[in-house]
Amino acid sequence: MPHIAIDNDQPGIRGLMAQRPETAGPLNQLAETLLRSPMSLPSGERELIAAYASHLNSTPFCSGSHGAFAAFQLDGGHDLVDAVLANPDTAPITAQLRGLLGIAAEVCRPVQPLTDTAVEAAREAGADDAQIHDTVLIAAAFCMYNRYVTCLNTELPDDPRYFDEGAKRIVTQGYVSRG
């Protein structure tokens, strides 16, 4: 049961955003910028980083939703996402993405500088400064989103297909309402 009264039937962050539209706007704009606007990594990989950070932060709503958003955009779909969440070291992904997920994992730990080892591994796999920056920013933002959802003990959807329906909407329409 959520720790606050939510006057709608939306699960996870969707319920919180419907409850507080004045904070939903900036949070959705941040997600739109980080996950969909032109940046150093394809949108599907950015969604996968968000899903992985959410998985590490034990936030099933965000891991499930962003995992579905990634699956909708990446070759390999849900099987690929499941493999990454289970173990990025053995998942069928590029060495570069594996290195960036290692950086995301460090961002999800108690706050401290990234280790030289993680940065060097990502660089050796071909990651550049922009990709390292963007990975840190995505993972850090999802630490905030995950805490928002988890600390208020929001509900999970009853139907697991909820995330796939959301993926169709997000991939085609984005995080920010255009209407």
Rosetta constraint file for C-alpha pairs under 8 A:
AtomPair CA 1 CA 153 HARMONIC 6.54 0.50
AtomPair CA 1 CA 154 HARMONIC 6.93 0.50
AtomPair CA 1 CA 155 HARMONIC 6.82 0.50
AtomPair CA 2 CA 6 HARMONIC 7.69 0.50
AtomPair CA 2 CA 152 HARMONIC 5.74 0.50
AtomPair CA 2 CA 153 HARMONIC 4.62 0.50
AtomPair CA 2 CA 154 HARMONIC 4.88 0.50
AtomPair CA 2 CA 155 HARMONIC 6.70 0.50
AtomPair CA 3 CA 152 HARMONIC 5.18 0.50
AtomPair CA 3 CA 153 HARMONIC 5.97 0.50
AtomPair CA 3 CA 154 HARMONIC 7.70 0.50
AtomPair CA 4 CA 152 HARMONIC 6.81 0.50
AtomPair CA 6 CA 15 HARMONIC 6.85 0.50
AtomPair CA 6 CA 16 HARMONIC 7.17 0.50
AtomPair CA 6 CA 19 HARMONIC 6.33 0.50
AtomPair CA 7 CA 19 HARMONIC 6.63 0.50
AtomPair CA 8 CA 15 HARMONIC 6.28 0.50
AtomPair CA 8 CA 18 HARMONIC 7.28 0.50
AtomPair CA 8 CA 19 HARMONIC 7.21 0.50
AtomPair CA 9 CA 15 HARMONIC 6.69 0.50
AtomPair CA 10 CA 14 HARMONIC 5.63 0.50
AtomPair CA 10 CA 15 HARMONIC 4.28 0.50
AtomPair CA 10 CA 18 HARMONIC 7.81 0.50
AtomPair CA 10 CA 157 HARMONIC 7.92 0.50
AtomPair CA 11 CA 15 HARMONIC 5.27 0.50
AtomPair CA 11 CA 154 HARMONIC 6.46 0.50
AtomPair CA 11 CA 155 HARMONIC 4.93 0.50
AtomPair CA 11 CA 156 HARMONIC 5.36 0.50
AtomPair CA 11 CA 157 HARMONIC 5.48 0.50
AtomPair CA 12 CA 16 HARMONIC 6.91 0.50
AtomPair CA 12 CA 61 HARMONIC 5.91 0.50
AtomPair CA 12 CA 62 HARMONIC 7.79 0.50
AtomPair CA 12 CA 149 HARMONIC 5.98 0.50
AtomPair CA 12 CA 154 HARMONIC 4.96 0.50
AtomPair CA 12 CA 155 HARMONIC 5.46 0.50
AtomPair CA 12 CA 156 HARMONIC 5.95 0.50
AtomPair CA 12 CA 157 HARMONIC 7.69 0.50
AtomPair CA 13 CA 17 HARMONIC 6.01 0.50
AtomPair CA 13 CA 61 HARMONIC 7.94 0.50
AtomPair CA 13 CA 148 HARMONIC 7.69 0.50
AtomPair CA 13 CA 149 HARMONIC 5.67 0.50
AtomPair CA 13 CA 154 HARMONIC 7.37 0.50
AtomPair CA 14 CA 18 HARMONIC 6.12 0.50
AtomPair CA 15 CA 19 HARMONIC 6.08 0.50
AtomPair CA 15 CA 154 HARMONIC 7.90 0.50
AtomPair CA 16 CA 20 HARMONIC 6.18 0.50
AtomPair CA 16 CA 24 HARMONIC 7.96 0.50
AtomPair CA 16 CA 149 HARMONIC 7.92 0.50
AtomPair CA 17 CA 21 HARMONIC 5.51 0.50
AtomPair CA 17 CA 23 HARMONIC 7.02 0.50
AtomPair CA 17 CA 24 HARMONIC 4.71 0.50
AtomPair CA 18 CA 24 HARMONIC 7.39 0.50
AtomPair CA 20 CA 24 HARMONIC 6.21 0.50
AtomPair CA 21 CA 25 HARMONIC 6.24 0.50
AtomPair CA 22 CA 26 HARMONIC 7.77 0.50
AtomPair CA 23 CA 27 HARMONIC 6.35 0.50
AtomPair CA 24 CA 28 HARMONIC 5.84 0.50
AtomPair CA 25 CA 29 HARMONIC 6.13 0.50
AtomPair CA 25 CA 176 HARMONIC 7.44 0.50
AtomPair CA 26 CA 30 HARMONIC 6.13 0.50
AtomPair CA 27 CA 31 HARMONIC 6.35 0.50
AtomPair CA 28 CA 32 HARMONIC 6.07 0.50
AtomPair CA 28 CA 175 HARMONIC 5.41 0.50
AtomPair CA 28 CA 176 HARMONIC 5.72 0.50
AtomPair CA 29 CA 33 HARMONIC 6.13 0.50
AtomPair CA 29 CA 175 HARMONIC 6.90 0.50
AtomPair CA 29 CA 176 HARMONIC 6.02 0.50
AtomPair CA 30 CA 34 HARMONIC 6.08 0.50
AtomPair CA 31 CA 35 HARMONIC 5.69 0.50
AtomPair CA 31 CA 36 HARMONIC 7.63 0.50
AtomPair CA 31 CA 175 HARMONIC 6.59 0.50
AtomPair CA 32 CA 36 HARMONIC 5.20 0.50
AtomPair CA 32 CA 37 HARMONIC 6.42 0.50
AtomPair CA 32 CA 174 HARMONIC 6.52 0.50
AtomPair CA 32 CA 175 HARMONIC 5.29 0.50
AtomPair CA 32 CA 176 HARMONIC 6.60 0.50
AtomPair CA 33 CA 37 HARMONIC 4.97 0.50
AtomPair CA 34 CA 39 HARMONIC 7.85 0.50
AtomPair CA 34 CA 46 HARMONIC 7.69 0.50
AtomPair CA 34 CA 134 HARMONIC 7.71 0.50
AtomPair CA 34 CA 137 HARMONIC 7.89 0.50
AtomPair CA 34 CA 138 HARMONIC 6.29 0.50
AtomPair CA 35 CA 43 HARMONIC 5.63 0.50
AtomPair CA 35 CA 46 HARMONIC 5.66 0.50
AtomPair CA 35 CA 47 HARMONIC 6.21 0.50
AtomPair CA 35 CA 138 HARMONIC 7.86 0.50
AtomPair CA 36 CA 43 HARMONIC 5.53 0.50
AtomPair CA 36 CA 174 HARMONIC 7.28 0.50
AtomPair CA 37 CA 43 HARMONIC 7.93 0.50
AtomPair CA 39 CA 134 HARMONIC 7.75 0.50
AtomPair CA 40 CA 130 HARMONIC 6.02 0.50
AtomPair CA 40 CA 131 HARMONIC 5.42 0.50
AtomPair CA 40 CA 134 HARMONIC 7.19 0.50
AtomPair CA 41 CA 45 HARMONIC 6.47 0.50
AtomPair CA 41 CA 46 HARMONIC 6.49 0.50
AtomPair CA 41 CA 131 HARMONIC 6.54 0.50
AtomPair CA 42 CA 46 HARMONIC 6.45 0.50
AtomPair CA 43 CA 47 HARMONIC 6.17 0.50
AtomPair CA 43 CA 70 HARMONIC 7.80 0.50
AtomPair CA 43 CA 73 HARMONIC 7.61 0.50
AtomPair CA 44 CA 48 HARMONIC 6.20 0.50
AtomPair CA 44 CA 69 HARMONIC 7.21 0.50
AtomPair CA 44 CA 70 HARMONIC 4.61 0.50
AtomPair CA 44 CA 71 HARMONIC 7.40 0.50
AtomPair CA 44 CA 72 HARMONIC 7.78 0.50
AtomPair CA 44 CA 73 HARMONIC 5.01 0.50
AtomPair CA 44 CA 74 HARMONIC 5.64 0.50
AtomPair CA 45 CA 49 HARMONIC 6.25 0.50
AtomPair CA 45 CA 70 HARMONIC 6.71 0.50
AtomPair CA 45 CA 74 HARMONIC 7.53 0.50
AtomPair CA 45 CA 97 HARMONIC 7.72 0.50
AtomPair CA 46 CA 50 HARMONIC 6.32 0.50
AtomPair CA 46 CA 70 HARMONIC 7.77 0.50
AtomPair CA 46 CA 135 HARMONIC 7.58 0.50
AtomPair CA 46 CA 138 HARMONIC 7.39 0.50
AtomPair CA 47 CA 51 HARMONIC 6.12 0.50
AtomPair CA 47 CA 66 HARMONIC 5.52 0.50
AtomPair CA 47 CA 67 HARMONIC 6.87 0.50
AtomPair CA 47 CA 69 HARMONIC 6.33 0.50
AtomPair CA 47 CA 70 HARMONIC 4.94 0.50
AtomPair CA 48 CA 52 HARMONIC 6.00 0.50
AtomPair CA 48 CA 66 HARMONIC 6.73 0.50
AtomPair CA 48 CA 67 HARMONIC 6.07 0.50
AtomPair CA 48 CA 70 HARMONIC 5.23 0.50
AtomPair CA 48 CA 81 HARMONIC 7.04 0.50
AtomPair CA 49 CA 53 HARMONIC 6.09 0.50
AtomPair CA 49 CA 101 HARMONIC 6.39 0.50
AtomPair CA 49 CA 104 HARMONIC 6.94 0.50
AtomPair CA 49 CA 135 HARMONIC 7.20 0.50
AtomPair CA 49 CA 138 HARMONIC 7.20 0.50
AtomPair CA 49 CA 139 HARMONIC 6.80 0.50
AtomPair CA 50 CA 54 HARMONIC 6.09 0.50
AtomPair CA 50 CA 62 HARMONIC 7.95 0.50
AtomPair CA 50 CA 63 HARMONIC 7.36 0.50
AtomPair CA 50 CA 66 HARMONIC 6.29 0.50
AtomPair CA 50 CA 67 HARMONIC 7.95 0.50
AtomPair CA 50 CA 138 HARMONIC 6.41 0.50
AtomPair CA 50 CA 139 HARMONIC 6.12 0.50
AtomPair CA 50 CA 142 HARMONIC 6.13 0.50
AtomPair CA 51 CA 55 HARMONIC 6.04 0.50
AtomPair CA 51 CA 62 HARMONIC 6.53 0.50
AtomPair CA 51 CA 63 HARMONIC 4.31 0.50
AtomPair CA 51 CA 64 HARMONIC 7.05 0.50
AtomPair CA 51 CA 65 HARMONIC 7.55 0.50
AtomPair CA 51 CA 66 HARMONIC 4.87 0.50
AtomPair CA 51 CA 67 HARMONIC 5.02 0.50
AtomPair CA 51 CA 70 HARMONIC 7.87 0.50
AtomPair CA 51 CA 85 HARMONIC 7.97 0.50
AtomPair CA 52 CA 56 HARMONIC 6.19 0.50
AtomPair CA 52 CA 63 HARMONIC 6.68 0.50
AtomPair CA 52 CA 67 HARMONIC 7.89 0.50
AtomPair CA 52 CA 84 HARMONIC 7.46 0.50
AtomPair CA 52 CA 85 HARMONIC 5.97 0.50
AtomPair CA 52 CA 101 HARMONIC 7.49 0.50
AtomPair CA 52 CA 104 HARMONIC 7.87 0.50
AtomPair CA 52 CA 105 HARMONIC 8.00 0.50
AtomPair CA 53 CA 57 HARMONIC 6.14 0.50
AtomPair CA 53 CA 63 HARMONIC 7.70 0.50
AtomPair CA 53 CA 104 HARMONIC 6.33 0.50
AtomPair CA 53 CA 105 HARMONIC 6.57 0.50
AtomPair CA 53 CA 108 HARMONIC 6.49 0.50
AtomPair CA 53 CA 139 HARMONIC 5.71 0.50
AtomPair CA 53 CA 142 HARMONIC 6.55 0.50
AtomPair CA 53 CA 143 HARMONIC 7.12 0.50
AtomPair CA 54 CA 58 HARMONIC 6.22 0.50
AtomPair CA 54 CA 59 HARMONIC 5.28 0.50
AtomPair CA 54 CA 60 HARMONIC 7.12 0.50
AtomPair CA 54 CA 62 HARMONIC 5.72 0.50
AtomPair CA 54 CA 63 HARMONIC 4.83 0.50
AtomPair CA 54 CA 142 HARMONIC 6.51 0.50
AtomPair CA 54 CA 143 HARMONIC 7.18 0.50
AtomPair CA 54 CA 146 HARMONIC 6.21 0.50
AtomPair CA 55 CA 59 HARMONIC 5.90 0.50
AtomPair CA 55 CA 60 HARMONIC 6.56 0.50
AtomPair CA 55 CA 62 HARMONIC 7.81 0.50
AtomPair CA 55 CA 63 HARMONIC 5.17 0.50
AtomPair CA 55 CA 85 HARMONIC 6.84 0.50
AtomPair CA 56 CA 105 HARMONIC 7.19 0.50
AtomPair CA 56 CA 108 HARMONIC 7.00 0.50
AtomPair CA 57 CA 108 HARMONIC 6.85 0.50
AtomPair CA 57 CA 143 HARMONIC 7.09 0.50
AtomPair CA 57 CA 146 HARMONIC 6.80 0.50
AtomPair CA 59 CA 63 HARMONIC 6.08 0.50
AtomPair CA 59 CA 146 HARMONIC 5.86 0.50
AtomPair CA 59 CA 149 HARMONIC 7.48 0.50
AtomPair CA 59 CA 150 HARMONIC 6.23 0.50
AtomPair CA 60 CA 64 HARMONIC 5.63 0.50
AtomPair CA 60 CA 156 HARMONIC 7.78 0.50
AtomPair CA 61 CA 65 HARMONIC 6.05 0.50
AtomPair CA 61 CA 149 HARMONIC 7.90 0.50
AtomPair CA 61 CA 156 HARMONIC 6.01 0.50
AtomPair CA 61 CA 157 HARMONIC 7.99 0.50
AtomPair CA 62 CA 66 HARMONIC 5.86 0.50
AtomPair CA 62 CA 67 HARMONIC 7.91 0.50
AtomPair CA 62 CA 146 HARMONIC 6.78 0.50
AtomPair CA 63 CA 67 HARMONIC 5.57 0.50
AtomPair CA 64 CA 68 HARMONIC 6.12 0.50
AtomPair CA 64 CA 163 HARMONIC 6.40 0.50
AtomPair CA 65 CA 69 HARMONIC 6.26 0.50
AtomPair CA 65 CA 163 HARMONIC 4.90 0.50
AtomPair CA 65 CA 164 HARMONIC 7.62 0.50
AtomPair CA 65 CA 166 HARMONIC 7.19 0.50
AtomPair CA 65 CA 167 HARMONIC 7.26 0.50
AtomPair CA 66 CA 70 HARMONIC 6.00 0.50
AtomPair CA 66 CA 167 HARMONIC 7.94 0.50
AtomPair CA 67 CA 71 HARMONIC 6.02 0.50
AtomPair CA 67 CA 78 HARMONIC 7.50 0.50
AtomPair CA 67 CA 81 HARMONIC 6.10 0.50
AtomPair CA 68 CA 72 HARMONIC 6.10 0.50
AtomPair CA 68 CA 78 HARMONIC 6.96 0.50
AtomPair CA 68 CA 163 HARMONIC 5.81 0.50
AtomPair CA 68 CA 164 HARMONIC 5.60 0.50
AtomPair CA 68 CA 166 HARMONIC 7.97 0.50
AtomPair CA 68 CA 167 HARMONIC 5.80 0.50
AtomPair CA 69 CA 73 HARMONIC 6.73 0.50
AtomPair CA 69 CA 163 HARMONIC 7.83 0.50
AtomPair CA 69 CA 164 HARMONIC 7.41 0.50
AtomPair CA 69 CA 166 HARMONIC 7.61 0.50
AtomPair CA 69 CA 167 HARMONIC 4.56 0.50
AtomPair CA 69 CA 168 HARMONIC 7.77 0.50
AtomPair CA 69 CA 170 HARMONIC 7.20 0.50
AtomPair CA 69 CA 171 HARMONIC 6.91 0.50
AtomPair CA 70 CA 74 HARMONIC 6.01 0.50
AtomPair CA 70 CA 77 HARMONIC 7.41 0.50
AtomPair CA 70 CA 81 HARMONIC 7.23 0.50
AtomPair CA 71 CA 75 HARMONIC 7.54 0.50
AtomPair CA 71 CA 76 HARMONIC 7.16 0.50
AtomPair CA 71 CA 77 HARMONIC 3.91 0.50
AtomPair CA 71 CA 78 HARMONIC 4.97 0.50
AtomPair CA 71 CA 80 HARMONIC 7.32 0.50
AtomPair CA 71 CA 81 HARMONIC 6.23 0.50
AtomPair CA 72 CA 77 HARMONIC 6.07 0.50
AtomPair CA 72 CA 78 HARMONIC 7.93 0.50
AtomPair CA 72 CA 164 HARMONIC 7.93 0.50
AtomPair CA 72 CA 167 HARMONIC 6.53 0.50
AtomPair CA 72 CA 168 HARMONIC 7.58 0.50
AtomPair CA 72 CA 171 HARMONIC 7.74 0.50
AtomPair CA 73 CA 77 HARMONIC 7.31 0.50
AtomPair CA 73 CA 171 HARMONIC 7.85 0.50
AtomPair CA 75 CA 80 HARMONIC 7.71 0.50
AtomPair CA 76 CA 80 HARMONIC 4.86 0.50
AtomPair CA 76 CA 81 HARMONIC 7.77 0.50
AtomPair CA 77 CA 81 HARMONIC 6.54 0.50
AtomPair CA 78 CA 82 HARMONIC 5.94 0.50
AtomPair CA 79 CA 83 HARMONIC 6.13 0.50
AtomPair CA 80 CA 84 HARMONIC 6.26 0.50
AtomPair CA 80 CA 91 HARMONIC 7.06 0.50
AtomPair CA 80 CA 92 HARMONIC 7.04 0.50
AtomPair CA 81 CA 85 HARMONIC 6.19 0.50
AtomPair CA 82 CA 86 HARMONIC 6.05 0.50
AtomPair CA 83 CA 87 HARMONIC 6.09 0.50
AtomPair CA 83 CA 88 HARMONIC 6.82 0.50
AtomPair CA 83 CA 90 HARMONIC 7.55 0.50
AtomPair CA 83 CA 91 HARMONIC 5.06 0.50
AtomPair CA 83 CA 92 HARMONIC 7.61 0.50
AtomPair CA 84 CA 88 HARMONIC 4.32 0.50
AtomPair CA 84 CA 89 HARMONIC 7.84 0.50
AtomPair CA 84 CA 90 HARMONIC 7.75 0.50
AtomPair CA 84 CA 91 HARMONIC 5.21 0.50
AtomPair CA 84 CA 92 HARMONIC 7.98 0.50
AtomPair CA 87 CA 91 HARMONIC 6.22 0.50
AtomPair CA 88 CA 93 HARMONIC 7.76 0.50
AtomPair CA 88 CA 98 HARMONIC 6.17 0.50
AtomPair CA 88 CA 101 HARMONIC 7.40 0.50
AtomPair CA 89 CA 98 HARMONIC 6.73 0.50
AtomPair CA 93 CA 97 HARMONIC 6.46 0.50
AtomPair CA 93 CA 98 HARMONIC 6.62 0.50
AtomPair CA 94 CA 98 HARMONIC 6.22 0.50
AtomPair CA 95 CA 99 HARMONIC 6.10 0.50
AtomPair CA 95 CA 122 HARMONIC 7.88 0.50
AtomPair CA 95 CA 125 HARMONIC 5.41 0.50
AtomPair CA 96 CA 100 HARMONIC 6.28 0.50
AtomPair CA 96 CA 122 HARMONIC 5.88 0.50
AtomPair CA 96 CA 123 HARMONIC 7.80 0.50
AtomPair CA 96 CA 125 HARMONIC 4.54 0.50
AtomPair CA 96 CA 126 HARMONIC 5.68 0.50
AtomPair CA 96 CA 127 HARMONIC 5.86 0.50
AtomPair CA 97 CA 101 HARMONIC 6.09 0.50
AtomPair CA 97 CA 122 HARMONIC 7.91 0.50
AtomPair CA 98 CA 102 HARMONIC 6.31 0.50
AtomPair CA 98 CA 122 HARMONIC 7.68 0.50
AtomPair CA 99 CA 103 HARMONIC 6.52 0.50
AtomPair CA 99 CA 118 HARMONIC 6.95 0.50
AtomPair CA 99 CA 119 HARMONIC 7.83 0.50
AtomPair CA 99 CA 121 HARMONIC 5.73 0.50
AtomPair CA 99 CA 122 HARMONIC 4.14 0.50
AtomPair CA 99 CA 123 HARMONIC 7.87 0.50
AtomPair CA 99 CA 125 HARMONIC 6.76 0.50
AtomPair CA 99 CA 127 HARMONIC 7.88 0.50
AtomPair CA 100 CA 104 HARMONIC 6.27 0.50
AtomPair CA 100 CA 122 HARMONIC 5.77 0.50
AtomPair CA 100 CA 127 HARMONIC 7.52 0.50
AtomPair CA 100 CA 131 HARMONIC 7.83 0.50
AtomPair CA 100 CA 132 HARMONIC 6.75 0.50
AtomPair CA 100 CA 135 HARMONIC 6.46 0.50
AtomPair CA 101 CA 105 HARMONIC 6.10 0.50
AtomPair CA 101 CA 135 HARMONIC 7.91 0.50
AtomPair CA 102 CA 106 HARMONIC 6.50 0.50
AtomPair CA 102 CA 118 HARMONIC 6.27 0.50
AtomPair CA 102 CA 122 HARMONIC 7.91 0.50
AtomPair CA 103 CA 107 HARMONIC 6.39 0.50
AtomPair CA 103 CA 114 HARMONIC 7.05 0.50
AtomPair CA 103 CA 118 HARMONIC 5.82 0.50
AtomPair CA 103 CA 119 HARMONIC 6.94 0.50
AtomPair CA 103 CA 122 HARMONIC 7.72 0.50
AtomPair CA 103 CA 132 HARMONIC 7.68 0.50
AtomPair CA 103 CA 135 HARMONIC 7.23 0.50
AtomPair CA 103 CA 136 HARMONIC 6.98 0.50
AtomPair CA 104 CA 108 HARMONIC 6.48 0.50
AtomPair CA 104 CA 135 HARMONIC 6.29 0.50
AtomPair CA 104 CA 136 HARMONIC 6.13 0.50
AtomPair CA 104 CA 139 HARMONIC 5.38 0.50
AtomPair CA 105 CA 109 HARMONIC 6.86 0.50
AtomPair CA 106 CA 114 HARMONIC 6.37 0.50
AtomPair CA 106 CA 115 HARMONIC 7.94 0.50
AtomPair CA 107 CA 111 HARMONIC 7.03 0.50
AtomPair CA 107 CA 114 HARMONIC 7.26 0.50
AtomPair CA 107 CA 136 HARMONIC 6.50 0.50
AtomPair CA 107 CA 139 HARMONIC 6.23 0.50
AtomPair CA 107 CA 140 HARMONIC 6.26 0.50
AtomPair CA 108 CA 139 HARMONIC 6.92 0.50
AtomPair CA 108 CA 140 HARMONIC 7.18 0.50
AtomPair CA 108 CA 143 HARMONIC 6.53 0.50
AtomPair CA 114 CA 118 HARMONIC 6.78 0.50
AtomPair CA 114 CA 119 HARMONIC 7.00 0.50
AtomPair CA 115 CA 119 HARMONIC 6.55 0.50
AtomPair CA 116 CA 120 HARMONIC 5.90 0.50
AtomPair CA 117 CA 121 HARMONIC 6.03 0.50
AtomPair CA 118 CA 122 HARMONIC 6.30 0.50
AtomPair CA 119 CA 123 HARMONIC 6.14 0.50
AtomPair CA 119 CA 132 HARMONIC 7.76 0.50
AtomPair CA 120 CA 124 HARMONIC 5.94 0.50
AtomPair CA 121 CA 125 HARMONIC 6.27 0.50
AtomPair CA 122 CA 126 HARMONIC 6.51 0.50
AtomPair CA 122 CA 127 HARMONIC 5.34 0.50
AtomPair CA 122 CA 132 HARMONIC 7.75 0.50
AtomPair CA 123 CA 127 HARMONIC 4.66 0.50
AtomPair CA 123 CA 128 HARMONIC 6.25 0.50
AtomPair CA 127 CA 131 HARMONIC 5.89 0.50
AtomPair CA 127 CA 132 HARMONIC 6.61 0.50
AtomPair CA 128 CA 132 HARMONIC 6.27 0.50
AtomPair CA 129 CA 133 HARMONIC 5.99 0.50
AtomPair CA 130 CA 134 HARMONIC 5.98 0.50
AtomPair CA 131 CA 135 HARMONIC 6.01 0.50
AtomPair CA 132 CA 136 HARMONIC 6.25 0.50
AtomPair CA 133 CA 137 HARMONIC 6.22 0.50
AtomPair CA 134 CA 138 HARMONIC 6.05 0.50
AtomPair CA 135 CA 139 HARMONIC 6.07 0.50
AtomPair CA 136 CA 140 HARMONIC 5.92 0.50
AtomPair CA 137 CA 141 HARMONIC 5.99 0.50
AtomPair CA 138 CA 142 HARMONIC 6.16 0.50
AtomPair CA 139 CA 143 HARMONIC 6.24 0.50
AtomPair CA 140 CA 144 HARMONIC 6.69 0.50
AtomPair CA 141 CA 145 HARMONIC 6.32 0.50
AtomPair CA 142 CA 146 HARMONIC 5.68 0.50
AtomPair CA 143 CA 147 HARMONIC 6.17 0.50
AtomPair CA 144 CA 148 HARMONIC 6.24 0.50
AtomPair CA 145 CA 149 HARMONIC 6.35 0.50
AtomPair CA 146 CA 150 HARMONIC 5.87 0.50
AtomPair CA 147 CA 151 HARMONIC 5.37 0.50
AtomPair CA 148 CA 152 HARMONIC 6.37 0.50
AtomPair CA 149 CA 153 HARMONIC 6.36 0.50
AtomPair CA 149 CA 154 HARMONIC 5.80 0.50
AtomPair CA 150 CA 154 HARMONIC 6.44 0.50
AtomPair CA 157 CA 162 HARMONIC 6.58 0.50
AtomPair CA 158 CA 162 HARMONIC 7.98 0.50
AtomPair CA 160 CA 164 HARMONIC 7.86 0.50
AtomPair CA 161 CA 165 HARMONIC 6.35 0.50
AtomPair CA 162 CA 166 HARMONIC 6.24 0.50
AtomPair CA 163 CA 167 HARMONIC 6.14 0.50
AtomPair CA 164 CA 168 HARMONIC 6.53 0.50
AtomPair CA 165 CA 169 HARMONIC 6.67 0.50
AtomPair CA 166 CA 170 HARMONIC 6.06 0.50
AtomPair CA 167 CA 171 HARMONIC 5.85 0.50
AtomPair CA 168 CA 172 HARMONIC 6.14 0.50
AtomPair CA 169 CA 173 HARMONIC 5.53 0.50
AtomPair CA 169 CA 174 HARMONIC 6.95 0.50
AtomPair CA 170 CA 174 HARMONIC 4.37 0.50
AtomPair CA 170 CA 175 HARMONIC 5.93 0.50
AtomPair CA 173 CA 177 HARMONIC 7.73 0.50
